[in-house]
Amino acid sequence: MVATALTEARIWELLDEVLDPEVPVLSILDLGIVRGVQVAGELVTVHITPTYSGCPAMNTIATDIRLRLLAEGITQVTIHNQLSPAWTTDWMTPAGREKLEAYGIAPPVDGTATGHMLNLFGQDTAVRCPNCKSDNTRLVSQFGSTACKASYQCNDCHEPFDYFKCH
Amino acid sequence: MLLTMQAAPSESAALATYSAEVRQLLFQYVLQLADTSLILGHRLSEWCGHGPILEQDLAMANIALDLLGETRSLYQYATELEGKGRTEDDLAYLRSAVEYRNPLLVEQPNGDFAHTIVRQFLFDNFHYPFLKQLKSSPDERLAGIAEKAVKEAAYHLKWSSEWIIRLGDGTPESRQRVEKAIASLWRYAAELTTPTATEKALQEAGIIPDYAALQPTMAAHVARVLEEATLPTPPASSFGLAGGKEGRHSEHLGYILTELQYVQRAYPGLTW
């Protein structure tokens, strides 16, 4: 049983402790995939949106949200998968971007989303190497270790790294 | 597949406003879109571990995953449109080849890398401008699925376009292979934009985009890519092969389904 009345603010606090299973330094709030929370008595509704259509982490994230809330005695949880408006890297928080870079993944560069995609053989502008911070990097492949990342390499320190691609 | 998520109630509200007839048409159509991305995604996944280099192996697996994600959203919507209690797994695993509605192009075998690239390019060149238009559909569910998928489709089209150029303007070997693939696959492209009776009815109802309006964009991109690839434009009069969208498939689909559906057919009702 829940000791005190549930508030939306409390749910948001708890959700900030749920981590992205693929990038475990980011909370799902850092990632910007929680689109809304509603509390009605003991019933909690959480709206989440996928980063990519086929993101295999979504089911795990939904389960992790339930488990985190369950640990607080919150059992009546509904999780809605919301596709529209579509997630964009613009929703990733500044704190999230810093954590991402510290973890070794280059954060998305703003304003380079899909409008430029048909610029064939072009690449996103100046992605900074998370290792040596050089802007002298090159795109290896638009597709990387997960659906949300591209593969880059630094021309200065030669470190290969993941780039959380703009979307 | 473990279904722990549901569509938001606001997204289901539109269902109530459709007549039974439109709902049936839309069910058939959503099934067609889902089958298309499922079968192409499956074909691409066959490359996993066999790609020419690691990065391109990953690229094909990534694109397959995007397409499977789109597939799941579409099948989930289809089950709601049908309203008979079938699940997304039932639709994917328990229908026979004649019930599948994908165009013939996407079920064609992978062949060599050039063959896969040409198949992908022909599909992406339709898929991307199509989704861009579908985003404005008055059907909120389709619009939402398109809004999500179009960003991914842009990456796919960029990838396949660049590979057409690399192969065409590459070595004599790569050029010969991409030319052979074009000669073999171009005739399947017209089916993508030739509406079936179902599609015509939904286009007239204003629910899905008019394919004729996509043609100029598609033709311009093909011309641009082939020119950069130094490849000749195939004659427009090449006769087209069609029928998949109405359930008349090539023999290849049966083999795909045999593998795709094996576990569910061998162990009916099995869940993870």
Interface residues (C-beta under 8 A of the other chain):
Chain A: H47 I48 P50 Y52 S53 G54 C55 P56 M58 N59 A62 T63 R66 T78 I79 H80 N81 Q82 L83 S84 P85 A86 W87 A113 T114 M117 L118 L120 F121 V140 S141 Q142 F143 G144 S145 A147 S151 H167
Chain B: L2 T4 M5 Q6 A7 A8 P9 E11 E55 Q56 L58 A59 A61 N62 I63 L65 D66 L67 L68 G69 E70 R72 S73 E140 A143 G144 I145 E147 K148 A149 V150 K151 E152 A154 Y155 L157 K158 W159 S161 E162 I165 H221 V225 E228
